[in-house]
Amino acid sequence: MVLSASGGLGVSTFSALLARTLRDGRDCALVDADTAGGGLDILLGMESDLGVLLNAVAAPLGEVDGGALRRRLATWDGVGVLSSRPWIDPMPQDWEIAVAVCALAEAYDIVVVDAGRAGHAPGHAVTLPLEGAAVILLVELSVLGTARAQACIEALTGSGSRMTPDGRHRLPRRRQGEAGTVSGDDIALVGVRPAAARTSARGVLDADAAAEYLGIDMLGTIRPDARLCAAVLEGTGLLKPNRANAKALRAVASWLDSREREVAYEPQQR
């Protein structure tokens, strides 16, 4: 799941680029679960492609046929896309979105969920994350952005972080046998330079300093990409990211791979 604590950080763009990065060697799907945004298919330049929208997915008796849903998805660069348009039809409830995501998880190797801005809708940051899901939190590298990220992390984990004697925040970690909650082990951070600081470094926090304050690893930093931004504004679809942003995307992919291996190894240990 990809989400942010601040608006305008490019969650949808990052989610799509991450899905395209992960599709190498994997069967990947992308879900537009941003209840306050939507229109991922338009962002990708595929609004004319026939494919089911999340708005139309029903979960009678709390079940969705993942294989049948997969066959109805539009495809973008080899990635199955379940987009949404909240301005056309009401969005499903969080539990219905969760059922659809879980159904796709049975039909694909990995599912990337664009969850938008956490907390934009009441309870959204707490109810939507799924058991066992990895959470990628985009953090604006500013004082306000870091404070918002801290509040978001505390909402996701369900408990406040504790301050250590050296001034660092310490998040609760998953204990053996615990399930059904998001812990600090489930979350990774990606820093985003503030849009207002494209021509100056003034007011931009160092990524390592932000990570140290929040108590979670920062996998990389997203920097302005003029070509990609222009393509998005013109509605012509997404270009390949610049070298720096591609490096950040690969770091996230590597973290997900290592996390998957750890999850697979834990049951054998128990």
C-alpha positions as CSV (number, residue, x, y, z in Angstrom):
1,M,0.0,0.0,0.0
2,V,1.3,3.4,-1.0
3,L,0.0,6.5,0.9
4,S,1.1,9.9,2.1
5,A,0.5,12.1,5.1
6,S,0.6,15.3,3.0
7,G,-1.3,16.2,-0.2
8,G,0.3,16.7,-3.6
9,L,3.2,14.3,-3.1
10,G,2.4,12.2,-6.2
11,V,1.1,9.0,-4.6
12,S,-0.7,7.9,-7.7
13,T,2.3,8.5,-9.9
14,F,4.6,6.8,-7.5
15,S,2.3,3.8,-7.2
16,A,2.1,3.3,-10.9
17,L,5.9,3.6,-11.4
18,L,6.4,1.2,-8.5
19,A,4.0,-1.3,-10.1
20,R,5.8,-1.0,-13.4
21,T,9.2,-1.6,-11.6
22,L,7.8,-4.6,-9.8
23,R,6.3,-6.2,-12.9
24,D,9.8,-7.4,-14.0
25,G,9.8,-11.0,-13.0
26,R,6.4,-10.6,-11.3
27,D,2.7,-10.7,-12.2
28,C,1.5,-7.3,-10.9
29,A,-1.7,-5.4,-10.4
30,L,-2.4,-1.8,-9.5
31,V,-5.5,-0.7,-7.5
32,D,-6.8,2.9,-7.3
33,A,-8.2,3.0,-3.8
34,D,-7.9,6.8,-3.3
35,T,-11.4,7.5,-2.2
36,A,-10.8,11.3,-2.4
37,G,-9.0,11.2,-5.7
38,G,-9.4,8.5,-8.3
39,G,-8.9,8.7,-12.1
40,L,-5.7,6.6,-12.1
41,D,-6.6,5.4,-15.6
42,I,-6.7,9.0,-16.8
43,L,-3.2,9.6,-15.3
44,L,-1.9,6.6,-17.2
45,G,-3.4,7.8,-20.4
46,M,-5.7,4.8,-20.8
47,E,-9.1,6.3,-20.0
48,S,-10.4,4.9,-23.3
49,D,-9.4,1.3,-22.5
50,L,-12.2,-0.9,-21.6
51,G,-11.9,-2.3,-18.1
52,V,-13.9,-2.6,-14.9
53,L,-13.7,0.2,-12.3
54,L,-13.4,-0.3,-8.6
55,N,-16.7,1.6,-8.2
56,A,-18.5,-1.3,-10.0
57,V,-16.9,-4.1,-7.9
58,A,-19.4,-5.7,-5.5
59,A,-18.6,-8.2,-2.7
60,P,-21.8,-10.2,-2.0
61,L,-21.3,-12.2,1.2
62,G,-17.9,-10.6,1.5
63,E,-16.3,-12.5,-1.4
64,V,-14.9,-11.6,-4.8
65,D,-13.7,-14.0,-7.5
66,G,-10.1,-12.9,-8.1
67,G,-9.7,-14.8,-11.3
68,A,-12.9,-13.3,-12.8
69,L,-11.9,-9.8,-11.6
70,R,-8.5,-10.2,-13.2
71,R,-10.0,-11.0,-16.6
72,R,-12.0,-7.7,-16.5
73,L,-9.0,-5.4,-15.8
74,A,-7.5,-3.1,-18.3
75,T,-3.7,-3.5,-18.8
76,W,-1.0,-0.8,-18.7
77,D,2.6,-1.8,-19.6
78,G,1.9,-5.4,-18.5
79,V,0.3,-4.3,-15.2
80,G,-3.4,-5.1,-14.5
81,V,-5.2,-1.8,-13.5
82,L,-8.3,-1.5,-11.3
83,S,-9.0,2.2,-11.5
84,S,-11.8,4.3,-9.9
85,R,-13.8,7.4,-10.6
86,P,-15.5,8.6,-7.4
87,W,-17.2,11.5,-9.3
88,I,-19.2,9.0,-11.4
89,D,-20.3,6.4,-8.8
90,P,-19.9,6.2,-5.0
91,M,-16.8,4.4,-3.9
92,P,-17.2,1.0,-2.2
93,Q,-16.7,0.9,1.6
94,D,-13.3,0.2,2.9
95,W,-14.1,-3.5,3.7
96,E,-15.3,-4.0,0.1
97,I,-12.1,-2.5,-1.2
98,A,-10.1,-4.8,1.1
99,V,-12.0,-7.8,-0.2
100,A,-11.3,-6.8,-3.8
101,V,-7.6,-6.3,-3.1
102,C,-7.3,-9.7,-1.3
103,A,-9.0,-11.4,-4.2
104,L,-6.5,-9.9,-6.6
105,A,-3.7,-10.9,-4.3
106,E,-4.7,-14.5,-5.0
107,A,-4.6,-13.9,-8.7
108,Y,-1.4,-11.9,-8.9
109,D,2.1,-12.2,-7.4
110,I,1.8,-8.7,-6.0
111,V,-0.8,-5.9,-5.8
112,V,0.2,-2.2,-5.4
113,V,-2.6,-0.2,-3.8
114,D,-2.8,3.6,-4.3
115,A,-4.4,4.6,-1.0
116,G,-4.0,8.3,-1.5
117,R,-3.6,10.7,1.4
118,A,-4.0,9.0,4.8
119,G,-6.6,10.5,7.0
120,H,-8.3,12.5,4.2
121,A,-11.4,10.5,4.7
122,P,-12.6,9.7,8.3
123,G,-10.8,6.6,9.5
124,H,-9.2,5.9,6.2
125,A,-5.7,5.6,7.6
126,V,-6.7,3.1,10.2
127,T,-9.3,0.8,8.5
128,L,-7.9,0.3,5.0
129,P,-4.4,-1.2,5.6
130,L,-4.6,-5.0,5.4
131,E,-3.1,-7.6,7.7
132,G,0.4,-8.5,6.5
133,A,0.5,-5.6,3.9
134,A,3.6,-3.6,3.4
135,V,3.0,0.2,3.7
136,I,5.1,2.7,1.7
137,L,4.6,6.1,3.3
138,L,5.6,9.2,1.2
139,V,7.0,11.9,3.5
140,E,7.4,15.5,2.5
141,L,10.9,16.5,3.6
142,S,9.8,19.5,5.6
143,V,9.1,20.3,9.3
144,L,5.3,20.1,8.7
145,G,5.6,17.1,6.4
146,T,7.5,15.2,9.0
147,A,5.1,16.1,11.8
148,R,2.2,14.9,9.6
149,A,4.1,11.7,8.9
150,Q,4.6,11.1,12.6
151,A,0.8,11.4,13.2
152,C,0.1,9.1,10.3
153,I,2.4,6.4,11.5
154,E,0.9,6.6,15.0
155,A,-2.6,6.2,13.5
156,L,-1.4,3.3,11.4
157,T,0.2,1.4,14.3
158,G,-2.7,2.2,16.6
159,S,-0.4,3.6,19.3
160,G,1.8,6.5,19.9
161,S,5.6,6.3,19.4
162,R,7.8,6.5,22.5
163,M,10.6,8.9,22.8
164,T,14.0,7.4,23.6
165,P,16.5,9.3,25.8
166,D,18.4,10.5,22.7
167,G,15.3,12.2,21.3
168,R,14.4,9.5,18.7
169,H,11.0,8.1,18.3
170,R,10.6,4.4,18.8
171,L,7.7,2.6,17.2
172,P,6.1,-0.6,18.5
173,R,7.5,-3.7,16.6
174,R,5.5,-6.8,15.8
175,R,5.8,-9.4,18.5
176,Q,5.9,-13.1,17.7
177,G,2.4,-14.4,17.2
178,E,0.8,-11.0,16.7
179,A,-1.4,-10.5,13.6
180,G,-3.9,-8.1,12.2
181,T,-2.0,-4.8,13.0
182,V,0.4,-2.6,11.2
183,S,3.7,-2.3,13.0
184,G,6.9,-0.4,12.4
185,D,8.2,-3.4,10.6
186,D,5.5,-3.1,8.0
187,I,6.3,0.5,7.1
188,A,9.0,2.0,5.0
189,L,9.5,5.7,4.1
190,V,10.2,7.5,0.9
191,G,11.2,11.2,1.1
192,V,9.7,13.7,-1.3
193,R,11.3,17.1,-1.8
194,P,8.7,19.9,-1.3
195,A,7.3,21.3,-4.6
196,A,8.0,24.8,-3.4
197,A,11.7,24.0,-2.9
198,R,12.6,23.1,-6.5
199,T,15.0,26.0,-6.9
200,S,16.3,26.2,-3.3
201,A,17.3,23.8,-0.6
202,R,16.1,26.2,2.1
203,G,13.6,24.5,4.4
204,V,14.2,21.0,3.0
205,L,15.0,18.4,5.7
206,D,17.7,15.9,5.2
207,A,16.2,12.5,4.5
208,D,18.4,10.8,7.1
209,A,17.4,13.3,9.7
210,A,13.7,12.8,9.0
211,A,14.2,9.0,9.1
212,E,16.0,9.2,12.5
213,Y,13.2,11.4,13.9
214,L,10.5,9.0,12.7
215,G,12.4,5.9,13.7
216,I,11.8,4.1,10.4
217,D,14.2,3.6,7.5
218,M,14.1,6.0,4.5
219,L,14.5,4.0,1.4
220,G,15.1,6.9,-1.0
221,T,14.2,10.4,-2.1
222,I,11.9,11.4,-5.0
223,R,13.2,14.5,-6.8
224,P,11.5,16.8,-9.3
225,D,11.2,15.3,-12.8
226,A,10.2,18.0,-15.3
227,R,9.6,15.7,-18.2
228,L,7.4,13.3,-16.2
229,C,5.5,16.1,-14.7
230,A,4.8,17.6,-18.1
231,A,3.5,14.3,-19.4
232,V,1.2,14.0,-16.4
233,L,-0.2,17.5,-16.9
234,E,-0.7,16.9,-20.6
235,G,-2.5,13.6,-20.0
236,T,-0.2,11.7,-22.3
237,G,0.6,9.0,-19.7
238,L,3.7,8.3,-17.6
239,L,7.2,8.4,-18.9
240,K,10.1,6.4,-17.4
241,P,11.4,8.1,-14.3
242,N,14.7,10.0,-14.2
243,R,17.8,8.1,-12.9
244,A,17.5,9.3,-9.3
245,N,13.8,8.4,-8.9
246,A,14.4,5.1,-10.6
247,K,17.0,4.3,-8.0
248,A,14.5,5.1,-5.2
249,L,11.9,2.8,-6.9
250,R,14.4,0.0,-7.1
251,A,15.2,0.4,-3.4
252,V,11.5,0.0,-2.5
253,A,11.4,-3.1,-4.7
254,S,14.4,-4.5,-2.9
255,W,12.9,-3.8,0.5
256,L,9.7,-5.6,-0.6
257,D,11.7,-8.6,-1.8
258,S,13.6,-8.8,1.5
259,R,10.4,-8.4,3.5
260,E,8.7,-11.2,1.5
261,R,11.6,-13.5,2.2
262,E,11.4,-12.8,5.9
263,V,7.7,-13.4,6.0
264,A,8.2,-16.7,4.2
265,Y,10.9,-17.7,6.6
266,E,9.1,-16.9,9.9
267,P,6.6,-19.8,9.8
268,Q,9.4,-22.3,9.4
269,Q,11.1,-20.9,12.4
270,R,7.9,-21.2,14.5
